[in-house]
Amino acid sequence: MKSTHLAKPLLPASRVGSEVTREELSRRPARSTPEALLEEEGVFLQRTNHAGGAPVIRGLLGHQVLILVDGVRLNNAITRAGPNQSLNTIDPFLIERLEVVRGPSSVLYGSDALGGIVNVHTLTPRFDSEGESPLHATLRTQGGSADRSLQGSLLLGTRLRSTAVLGVVTGRDFNDLHGGADVGVQRYTGYTEYDAAVKARQRLAPGSILLVQYQATRQGDAPRTDRSVPGDFRVFSLQERDFLQGQLTVASAGPLRRIRVDASALRQGERSDRFRVSRDRIEREDSNVWTLGLRAEGELPLAWQEASLRVGAEAFHDKVTGSATRGAILVPGDFSPRPELDRYPGSPTSLAAGLFGLFQLDLGESATGHAGARVQFHRTHLPADDRLALLFPGGPELPEGTARALGVAGEVGFQQRAGEDLTLFANLGTGFRAPNVDDYLRLGAEGPGYVLPSRELSPEYSYTGELGGRFQRGEVARVQAVYAYTFIDDMVTTTPTELNGEARTPDGLIYLARQNADSARVHSVELSAQVKPVRSVTLLAQAAWVHSAQTRVNPLEPEAPPETEPLSKSPPLNGLVRATWEPVDFAFVEGVVQWAAAQERLSAADREDIRICPESPGCRGTPGWAAVHLRAGARWRSLAASLELRNLTDASYRSHASGVDAPGRSVTLSLEASL
C-alpha cells in the first residue's frame, strides 16, 4: 500500500500521513477493517481475538490513538487503555479509503490523539457528472480457507443530476481460525457479523451539498480467545454500532470557504458473557454509549503570502448505561441484577467542547509552514456510587459529583525543499487525553491489586518533536525517513490507597486508586523506500522501530524509587518487503515478506498478560517471525478477481501482545462484479 502525504486542507504538508485507497483494498482484500492496515507504514496491529484489531502507532494504542469514521470519533467515554474492537465494527466493503496520521493530532481532532489517528472514509454516492450510469450495482464475495470464512456484499445506487444514493448490505461468517504448522485450529475464534448502510447526497444549490447517512453493525458470539478454556469461556455475545450523520458542505459563505458542518448520533453497545460451566453460571455485563456530536469548520483565506486559517468548533456528549447480571446456563433468560458489580453505575455522562484553529502559510515556492492550537473543556457527571458499600461492610458511598478538565494542544511545522528531489520537514506538537468515565469509575481486581474508583484525575499530555526527509524523483523513486521523540506526562496509573483504614481486601489484594503519577519517553524511527526499476515493476521496503521507557511507581513497593520499564505492549522492530509486477494495465502479481523481530523488552503488566506470557515466570516475550505471501489479481471491464496465498511456509507466529495466532498457510479469493 503506497504511502502518500495528504494535501491541504486535510493535513499540513509537513505532517506525516499515509492512506489506503479503494483500489489498494480491491487488490489486497482485507478480511476486516483492522487488517486493511497490516501493511501500512508505521502501524503495528495487535489482535486480542479474531474479531478485534487495535492499531499501535508509535508505541501507543487504545485510548491514546483516536479512531474516526467519516470524521466522527468512535472513541467514547468508556474507551479503555488496552486494545478494543471499535475499528472492527466498520464494514471493510464500505471503505473508500483509510487515512492515517502519525504523531499528536489533538489540534484538529481533540482528546485521545496522542499517538495519531485512523480516519475511515466510507463510500460516497456520486452525481451523474461524477459517474458513468444513473443506476449501478456491485456484488462482492470473499472466502478464506484459514477460518473457512465467507463474506458477501451487495451495493445498489443511483446517480442523478442533483441527487445520489447508495445502499450496502453485508454478511460475514467466520469459523475457528487455523494457525501455522505448530498451532493448528484455534478454538473460540469464530464469529458472525451483519452490516448495512445507506447514504444520500443532495445538491441544494451550486456549491452546497447535504449528505445524510446511516450505518449499522451487528456482531455476534465473538469469543475472547485468550480468556477462554473448556468449561470457562468468555464471549462478546453482542457488539453493536448505529451511526447517523448529517453533513452540510458549502463552497463559500461570506469570508469563509470550504465550510463543513457535521451533526451525528452514535450508539455503541457491547454485551460480554462469561460461561462458568462447573457453577452453572453466566456472568453478564452490558454497556451502551450514546454520543451526540456537532462540528463546524471553515477556511478563511488571507490576502498575503498564500496563507489560510482553518477554524472550527465541536462538541460531543456521551451518555453511558450498563448493568451486571447473573444467570444460570441451564435456565436461559433468567438473569438477576447485581448492582454492586455494575461497571458504570447510574448512567454517567460526559461533555466535551472545543475550539481550534490551524494557520497555513506558503513561504515562497520552496517552503511551507503551519501553526495551530486548540482549547477543549471536559465535564463528566458521576452519579452517586454505592458499590463499595454493597461489596465491603462499612464501605463508603461516593456522592454524586462533577469532574472537570481542560485540554490544550498546539503544534508548529515547517517544510523546506532542499533540492530538486529532496524535502526536509520538522514538527513540534502536543496532544492530550482527558480522563474519561472508565478512568473515574473502574472498580475490581486488576493486575496486582483491587482498583477503587477515583475522582481526582487530570489530562495526560504528550510533547512530540519530529524530524524527517523525503527524496522523490517522479514515480521512479521515493525514500522517506522520520524520527520522532515523544514525552508523555501525567499518565494515569494505579497507586496504593486504603479503604476503611485497610490496605488490602479480605482476599489479600492491595487496594489501588488511579492517579496521574507516571511519565514515559518514546523514540520512534520510520523508514520507507519505493523504486520502479522498470515501468512494470515496483519494489517497496519499510521498517518501523519504537523504544519506550516508562517511569512508574511499583504499587507493591510504593516507598521504593520509581521504576523504569517499557510501555505495555510496545511493538518490536517490524517491517515488510514487497515486489509488484504489472505486466499489463489490468493485472498484477505481488509478493510480500512481512517480518517482526523478537520483543523481549516487557513491562510488569506484560509479564502478567497471558497473551504475552502464558507460561510466566520465565517468560522471554514474543519470538520474532517472518511470513511470505503471494497475490495476483485482474480486472476486465466490470469484473475483478484477486487471489492471495498467505503464509506460504506455514509459519507459526503471532503479533506481539495478541491473543490469537496469525493464519497458517491459506488461500483467500475475492470476486467482484459491477453493473
C-alpha positions in Angstrom: 0.0 0.0 0.0 1.5 3.2 -1.1 2.3 5.9 1.5 1.5 9.4 0.5 1.4 12.8 2.0 -2.1 14.1 2.4 -2.5 17.5 0.8 -4.1 20.6 2.4 -6.6 21.1 3.8 -6.7 17.6 5.3 -3.2 17.7 6.7 -0.4 20.3 6.8 2.3 19.5 4.3 5.0 18.9 6.9 2.9 16.3 8.8 3.5 12.6 8.2 0.5 10.7 6.9 -0.5 7.9 4.6 -3.6 6.3 3.2 -5.0 3.0 1.9 -7.1 3.6 -1.2 -10.1 1.8 -2.6 -8.0 0.4 -5.4 -5.5 -1.0 -3.0 -8.2 -2.6 -0.9 -9.6 -4.3 -4.1 -6.1 -5.6 -5.0 -5.3 -6.7 -1.5 -8.6 -7.6 0.0 -8.7 -7.4 3.8 -10.7 -9.8 6.0 -11.6 -6.9 8.3 -11.0 -3.2 8.6 -8.1 -3.5 11.1 -6.4 -6.0 8.7 -6.5 -3.3 6.0 -3.7 -1.7 8.0 -1.5 -4.8 8.2 0.9 -3.4 5.5 0.6 0.3 6.3 3.7 2.2 7.1 4.2 3.0 10.8 1.2 1.0 12.0 1.5 -2.2 14.1 -1.6 -4.3 14.5 -2.5 -6.0 17.8 -5.3 -8.6 17.9 -6.7 -9.9 21.1 -9.2 -12.1 19.2 -10.2 -12.8 15.7 -13.0 -10.1 16.0 -10.5 -7.5 17.2 -7.7 -5.4 15.9 -6.1 -2.4 17.5 -3.7 -0.2 15.6 -0.5 0.7 17.5 1.1 4.0 16.4 4.5 5.0 17.7 4.1 2.7 20.7 0.6 3.9 21.7 -2.8 2.2 21.4 -6.2 2.1 23.0 -7.4 5.4 24.3 -4.2 7.1 23.2 -5.0 6.5 19.5 -8.1 8.2 18.0 -10.4 6.2 15.7 -12.8 8.1 13.5 -15.4 7.1 10.8 -16.1 9.9 8.3 -14.5 12.4 10.7 -16.7 11.4 13.7 -14.9 9.9 16.7 -15.5 6.3 17.7 -13.5 6.8 20.9 -16.0 7.5 23.6 -16.4 7.9 27.4 -15.5 4.2 28.1 -12.7 3.7 25.6 -10.2 1.7 27.7 -6.5 1.8 27.9 -5.9 -1.5 26.3 -6.9 -2.8 22.8 -10.6 -2.5 21.8 -12.8 -3.7 19.0 -14.2 -0.4 17.7 -12.3 -0.4 14.4 -13.6 -3.9 13.6 -17.2 -2.6 13.7 -16.7 -0.9 10.4 -17.6 -2.9 7.3 -14.4 -3.3 5.2 -16.6 -3.5 2.0 -17.9 0.0 2.8 -14.5 1.7 2.9 -13.4 4.2 0.3 -10.1 5.0 1.9 -8.3 4.9 5.3 -6.3 7.9 6.4 -3.6 7.5 8.9 -1.8 10.4 10.7 1.2 9.6 12.8 2.0 11.8 15.7 -0.1 14.0 18.0 -3.2 15.3 16.3 -5.2 16.9 19.1 -5.2 20.4 17.4 -7.6 19.1 14.7 -9.2 16.2 16.5 -9.2 16.8 20.3 -8.7 14.2 23.1 -7.1 10.8 22.7 -5.0 11.7 19.6 -1.6 11.3 21.3 -0.1 8.6 19.1 -2.1 9.5 16.0 -5.4 8.9 14.3 -7.0 6.4 11.9 -9.9 8.0 10.0 -12.0 5.6 7.9 -13.8 7.3 5.0 -16.7 5.3 3.7 -18.1 5.2 0.2 -19.7 8.4 -1.1 -22.5 8.4 -3.7 -21.6 10.3 -6.8 -23.8 12.6 -9.0 -24.3 11.7 -12.7 -21.5 14.1 -13.7 -19.1 12.1 -11.4 -20.2 8.6 -12.5 -20.9 6.6 -15.7 -24.5 5.5 -15.4 -27.6 6.5 -13.5 -28.1 3.1 -11.9 -25.2 0.9 -10.6 -24.7 -2.2 -8.6 -21.7 -4.1 -7.3 -21.6 -7.6 -5.9 -18.6 -8.7 -3.9 -17.8 -12.1 -2.4 -14.7 -13.2 -0.5 -13.8 -16.5 1.0 -10.8 -17.7 3.1 -9.6 -21.2 3.9 -7.8 -20.2 7.2 -11.1 -19.7 9.0 -13.5 -21.2 6.4 -15.0 -17.7 6.1 -17.5 -16.4 3.6 -18.3 -12.8 3.1 -20.8 -11.2 0.7 -21.8 -7.6 0.0 -24.3 -6.0 -2.3 -24.2 -2.3 -3.3 -27.0 -0.6 -5.1 -27.0 3.0 -6.1 -28.4 5.7 -8.3 -26.8 8.8 -9.8 -28.9 11.8 -10.9 -28.0 15.4 -11.6 -28.5 16.7 -8.1 -29.3 13.5 -6.1 -27.2 10.4 -5.4 -28.0 7.5 -3.2 -26.3 4.2 -2.4 -27.0 1.3 -0.1 -24.8 -1.5 1.1 -25.7 -4.8 2.9 -23.0 -7.2 4.0 -23.0 -10.6 5.7 -19.8 -12.2 7.2 -19.3 -15.6 8.8 -16.0 -16.7 10.3 -15.2 -20.1 11.8 -12.4 -21.1 14.1 -9.0 -19.8 12.8 -6.3 -22.3 11.7 -2.8 -21.2 12.7 0.6 -22.3 11.4 2.0 -25.8 11.4 2.7 -25.8 15.2 -0.6 -24.2 16.1 -3.5 -25.9 14.3 -7.1 -24.9 14.8 -7.6 -22.2 17.4 -10.8 -22.8 19.3 -13.0 -19.9 20.3 -12.2 -17.6 17.4 -15.2 -17.7 15.0 -18.0 -15.1 14.9 -20.7 -13.7 12.7 -21.4 -10.1 11.5 -24.1 -8.3 9.6 -23.7 -4.7 8.3 -26.0 -2.3 6.5 -25.5 1.3 5.3 -27.4 3.9 3.3 -26.0 7.2 2.2 -27.6 10.1 0.2 -26.3 13.3 -1.2 -28.4 16.2 -2.4 -27.2 19.3 -4.2 -29.1 22.1 -2.6 -27.6 24.9 -4.7 -24.4 25.4 -6.6 -21.6 24.8 -4.1 -23.9 23.5 -1.4 -24.3 19.8 -0.7 -26.2 17.9 2.0 -25.2 14.4 2.9 -27.1 12.1 5.2 -26.1 8.5 6.1 -26.9 5.7 8.5 -24.6 2.7 9.3 -25.4 -0.3 11.4 -23.2 -3.2 12.5 -24.2 -6.3 14.5 -21.5 -8.8 15.6 -22.4 -12.0 17.5 -20.6 -14.6 19.6 -17.1 -13.3 19.3 -15.0 -15.2 21.9 -12.3 -13.5 24.0 -9.8 -16.1 22.8 -7.1 -15.5 25.4 -9.6 -15.9 28.3 -11.4 -19.0 27.1 -10.9 -22.6 28.0 -13.3 -25.6 28.1 -15.7 -25.1 31.0 -14.8 -21.4 31.5 -15.0 -19.2 28.4 -15.8 -15.5 27.7 -17.5 -14.2 24.6 -18.7 -10.8 23.3 -22.2 -12.0 22.7 -23.2 -8.7 21.1 -21.1 -5.9 19.6 -23.3 -3.2 18.0 -22.9 0.1 16.3 -25.6 2.5 15.0 -24.4 5.7 13.3 -26.5 8.6 11.9 -24.8 11.6 10.3 -25.9 14.7 8.5 -23.3 16.8 6.8 -23.6 20.2 5.0 -20.8 21.5 2.9 -20.8 24.9 1.4 -18.1 26.2 -1.1 -18.2 29.7 0.4 -20.2 31.9 2.7 -19.1 35.5 3.4 -15.3 35.5 4.1 -15.2 31.7 4.7 -14.8 29.0 2.1 -15.0 25.2 2.3 -17.4 25.3 5.2 -18.5 21.9 6.7 -21.0 21.3 9.4 -21.5 17.7 10.8 -24.2 16.6 13.2 -24.1 13.0 14.4 -25.7 10.4 16.7 -23.8 7.3 17.5 -24.7 4.3 19.7 -22.1 1.7 20.6 -23.2 -1.3 22.6 -21.4 -4.3 24.0 -22.5 -7.5 25.8 -19.9 -9.7 27.3 -20.7 -13.1 28.9 -18.6 -15.4 30.9 -19.8 -19.0 31.0 -18.6 -20.9 34.1 -19.9 -24.4 33.4 -18.9 -26.0 36.7 -21.0 -23.4 38.6 -23.9 -23.4 36.1 -23.5 -19.6 35.9 -23.4 -16.9 33.2 -21.8 -13.6 34.3 -23.1 -10.9 32.0 -22.1 -7.3 31.5 -23.9 -4.9 29.2 -22.8 -1.4 28.3 -24.2 1.2 25.8 -22.8 4.6 25.0 -25.0 7.2 23.2 -23.0 10.0 21.6 -24.4 13.2 20.1 -21.9 15.3 18.2 -21.7 18.7 16.4 -18.7 20.0 14.5 -18.4 23.1 12.3 -15.3 24.3 10.4 -14.3 26.5 7.6 -11.3 28.1 5.9 -10.6 31.8 5.9 -8.2 32.8 3.1 -5.8 35.5 3.9 -4.6 38.0 1.3 -0.9 37.8 1.9 1.6 35.0 1.0 -1.0 32.4 0.0 -2.0 31.9 3.6 -5.1 30.4 5.1 -6.7 30.0 8.5 -8.8 26.9 9.2 -11.1 27.4 12.2 -13.6 25.2 13.9 -15.6 24.3 16.9 -17.1 21.0 18.1 -19.0 19.4 21.0 -19.7 15.8 21.9 -22.0 14.5 24.6 -21.8 10.8 25.8 -24.3 9.0 28.0 -23.3 5.7 29.4 -25.7 3.0 30.5 -24.9 -0.5 31.7 -25.6 -3.4 34.0 -24.2 -6.5 35.5 -26.4 -9.6 35.9 -26.0 -13.2 36.7 -28.0 -16.2 35.3 -28.0 -20.0 35.1 -26.7 -21.7 32.0 -29.4 -24.4 32.3 -32.2 -21.8 32.7 -31.8 -19.4 29.8 -33.2 -15.9 30.1 -33.4 -15.9 33.9 -31.0 -13.2 35.0 -30.8 -11.3 38.3 -29.3 -7.8 38.7 -26.0 -7.4 40.6 -25.7 -3.6 41.1 -22.6 -4.0 43.2 -20.8 -5.3 40.0 -22.1 -2.6 37.6 -19.1 -1.2 35.8 -20.7 2.2 35.1 -23.5 2.8 37.8 -26.1 5.4 37.5 -25.8 6.5 33.8 -22.8 8.8 33.9 -22.4 11.5 31.2 -19.5 13.3 29.6 -19.4 16.6 27.6 -16.5 17.9 25.6 -16.5 21.2 23.8 -13.6 22.7 22.0 -12.3 25.5 19.6 -9.4 25.1 17.2 -7.5 27.0 14.6 -4.8 26.0 12.1 -2.8 28.6 10.2 -1.0 27.5 7.0 1.4 29.6 5.0 3.3 29.2 1.7 6.8 30.7 2.2 7.6 31.2 -1.5 7.9 28.4 -3.9 10.0 26.0 -1.8 8.8 26.2 1.8 5.5 25.9 3.8 4.8 26.4 7.4 1.9 25.9 9.8 0.8 26.6 13.4 -2.3 25.5 15.2 -3.9 25.4 18.6 -6.9 24.0 20.4 -8.6 24.5 23.8 -11.2 22.0 24.9 -13.3 21.8 28.0 -14.4 18.5 29.5 -17.2 17.9 32.1 -18.0 14.4 33.4 -21.0 13.9 35.6 -20.5 11.0 38.1 -23.7 9.7 39.8 -23.8 8.5 43.4 -21.9 5.2 43.7 -22.8 2.7 46.4 -20.8 -0.3 45.0 -18.2 -0.1 47.8 -20.9 -0.1 50.4 -22.5 -3.2 48.8 -19.2 -5.1 48.4 -17.5 -4.3 51.7 -19.2 -4.0 55.1 -18.8 -0.3 56.2 -17.6 0.8 52.8 -18.4 4.3 51.8 -21.0 5.5 49.3 -19.5 8.0 46.9 -21.6 11.1 46.5 -22.8 12.5 43.1 -20.1 14.7 41.7 -18.8 16.5 38.6 -15.2 16.2 37.3 -13.8 19.0 35.1 -10.7 19.0 32.9 -9.2 21.5 30.4 -7.2 20.2 27.5 -4.9 22.4 25.5 -2.9 21.5 22.4 -0.6 23.3 19.9 1.6 22.5 17.0 4.0 24.2 14.6 5.6 22.7 11.5 7.9 23.6 8.6 8.8 22.1 5.3 11.6 23.1 3.0 12.6 21.9 -0.4 16.3 21.5 -0.1 16.9 20.4 -3.7 15.0 19.4 -6.8 14.2 16.0 -5.3 14.8 16.5 -1.6 12.4 17.8 1.0 13.1 18.3 4.7 10.5 18.8 7.4 10.1 19.3 11.1 7.2 19.4 13.5 6.6 20.2 17.2 3.3 19.3 18.7 1.4 18.4 21.8 -1.6 16.1 22.4 -3.8 15.4 25.3 -6.2 12.8 26.6 -8.8 13.9 29.1 -9.8 11.3 31.7 -13.0 9.5 30.8 -15.8 7.7 32.6 -13.8 4.4 32.5 -10.9 6.1 34.3 -13.1 7.5 37.0 -15.4 4.5 37.7 -13.3 1.4 37.1 -13.7 -1.0 40.1 -12.4 -4.5 40.7 -9.4 -6.8 40.6 -6.9 -5.6 38.0 -3.2 -6.6 37.7 -1.6 -6.9 41.2 -4.4 -5.4 43.2 -8.0 -4.2 43.5 -8.8 -0.8 41.8 -11.1 1.6 43.6 -13.0 4.5 41.8 -11.1 7.8 41.5 -12.5 11.3 41.3 -9.3 13.4 41.2 -7.7 13.0 37.7 -6.3 15.4 35.1 -5.5 15.1 31.4 -2.5 13.2 30.1 -0.2 15.3 27.8 2.3 14.3 25.1 5.0 16.5 23.7 6.5 15.4 20.4 9.4 16.6 18.2 9.6 15.2 14.7 12.3 15.4 12.0 12.3 13.9 8.6 13.3 14.0 5.0 11.8 12.8 1.7 13.6 12.1 -1.6 11.2 11.8 -4.5 12.1 11.6 -8.2 8.8 11.3 -10.1 7.4 7.8 -9.9 10.9 6.2 -10.2 12.0 6.5 -6.6 10.7 7.7 -3.2 12.6 7.4 0.1 11.4 8.8 3.4 12.9 8.7 6.9 11.3 10.1 10.0 12.5 10.3 13.6 10.1 11.3 16.5 10.7 11.8 20.2 7.6 11.9 22.5 7.4 12.7 26.2 4.2 11.8 27.9 3.4 13.4 31.3 0.8 12.9 33.9 -0.1 9.4 32.7 -3.0 7.8 34.6 -1.7 4.8 36.6 -2.6 3.0 39.8 -1.1 3.7 43.2 -1.7 2.2 46.7 -4.6 3.5 48.7 -6.7 2.5 51.7 -10.4 1.6 52.3 -11.8 1.9 55.8 -8.3 2.1 57.1 -7.2 -1.1 55.4 -4.5 -1.5 52.8 -5.8 -4.9 51.4 -9.0 -6.6 50.6 -10.2 -9.6 52.7 -8.7 -11.7 49.9 -5.3 -10.1 50.3 -5.2 -7.9 47.2 -3.7 -4.4 47.7 -6.1 -1.5 47.3 -5.2 0.7 44.3 -6.5 4.1 43.0 -5.9 5.8 39.7 -3.7 8.9 39.8 -1.7 11.0 37.4 1.7 9.6 38.5 3.6 8.2 35.6 5.6 9.5 32.6 7.1 8.0 29.5 9.6 8.7 26.7 9.2 7.2 23.3 11.7 7.2 20.4 10.4 6.1 17.0 12.0 5.7 13.6 10.0 5.1 10.4 11.8 4.2 7.1 10.4 3.5 3.7 11.7 3.2 0.2 9.9 2.6 -3.1 11.6 2.3 -6.5 10.4 1.4 -10.0 13.5 -0.1 -11.8 11.3 -0.7 -14.9 7.8 0.6 -15.7 6.1 -2.7 -14.8 7.9 -3.4 -11.5 7.6 -1.7 -8.1 9.7 -2.5 -5.2 8.9 -1.4 -1.6 10.6 -1.8 1.7 9.6 -0.3 5.0 10.5 -0.6 8.7 9.4 0.9 12.0 11.2 0.9 15.3 10.0 2.0 18.7 11.9 2.3 22.0 9.9 3.3 25.0 10.7 3.9 28.7 8.1 4.5 31.3 8.8 5.8 34.8 6.3 4.3 37.1 5.6 3.7 40.8 5.5 0.0 41.7 2.2 -0.4 43.5 3.5 -3.3 45.5 6.5 -1.3 46.7 5.3 2.4 46.9 8.2 3.5 49.0 10.8 2.3 46.6 12.3 4.6 43.9 10.2 4.8 40.7 11.0 2.0 38.2 11.8 2.3 34.5 10.3 -0.2 32.1 8.9 -0.2 28.5 5.4 0.9 27.8 3.0 -2.1 27.9 2.5 -3.8 24.6 5.3 -1.8 23.0 5.8 -3.2 19.4 9.1 -4.8 18.2 11.1 -3.7 15.2 9.0 -4.7 12.2 8.5 -4.1 8.5 8.0 -5.7 5.1 9.4 -6.0 1.6 7.1 -6.1 -1.3 7.5 -6.6 -5.0 4.7 -5.9 -7.5 4.7 -6.8 -11.2 2.1 -5.3 -13.5 2.8 -6.8 -17.0 -0.4 -5.2 -18.3 -2.7 -2.4 -17.0 -5.4 -4.8 -15.9 -3.4 -7.5 -14.0 -0.7 -7.8 -11.3 1.3 -10.3 -9.4 2.7 -9.4 -5.9 5.0 -11.0 -3.4 5.4 -9.9 0.2 7.7 -10.8 3.1 6.4 -9.4 6.4 8.5 -9.7 9.5 8.9 -8.7 13.1 11.9 -9.0 15.4 11.6 -10.7 18.8 10.2 -8.4 21.6 11.9 -9.2 24.9 11.5 -5.8 26.5 8.5 -6.3 28.7 6.7 -4.3 31.3 5.5 -5.7 34.6 1.9 -5.7 33.1 3.2 -7.6 30.0 4.6 -10.3 32.2 1.2 -10.8 33.8 -0.6 -10.8 30.4 -1.4 -14.3 29.2 -1.4 -13.0 25.6 2.4 -12.4 26.0 3.5 -14.6 28.9 1.2 -17.7 29.0 3.9 -19.6 31.0 5.2 -16.9 33.3 7.6 -16.9 35.2 10.4 -17.5 32.8 8.7 -15.6 30.0 11.1 -14.2 27.4 8.5 -12.3 25.4 7.3 -12.8 21.8 9.5 -14.6 19.3 10.4 -12.9 16.0 8.9 -14.2 12.8 8.7 -13.8 9.0 5.8 -14.7 6.7 5.7 -14.9 2.9 2.5 -14.0 1.0 1.8 -14.1 -2.8 -1.1 -12.3 -4.5 -2.4 -12.0 -8.1 -5.4 -10.2 -9.5 -7.0 -8.9 -12.6 -9.8 -6.5 -13.7 -11.6 -6.8 -17.0 -14.4 -4.4 -17.7 -16.9 -4.8 -14.8 -15.3 -8.0 -13.4 -12.4 -8.2 -10.9 -10.7 -11.0 -9.1 -7.9 -11.4 -6.7 -6.2 -14.4 -5.1 -3.9 -14.4 -2.1 -1.8 -17.3 -0.9 -1.0 -16.4 2.7 1.9 -17.6 4.8 3.4 -19.9 2.2 5.8 -21.5 4.7 3.0 -22.3 7.2 5.0 -20.4 9.9 3.5 -20.4 13.4 3.6 -16.9 14.8 1.6 -14.1 16.4 2.0 -10.3 16.5 3.3 -9.1 19.9 0.6 -8.8 22.6 -2.0 -10.6 20.5 -4.3 -13.2 21.9 -4.6 -15.2 18.7 -2.0 -16.6 16.3 -1.8 -15.5 12.7 -3.3 -17.6 9.9 -1.3 -20.6 8.7 -0.9 -21.5 5.0 -4.2 -20.5 3.4 -6.0 -19.1 0.4 -8.2 -16.1 0.1 -10.3 -15.5 -3.1 -12.2 -12.3 -3.7 -14.6 -11.7 -6.7 -16.3 -8.5 -7.7 -18.9 -7.8 -10.4 -20.3 -4.4 -11.2 -23.2 -3.2 -13.4 
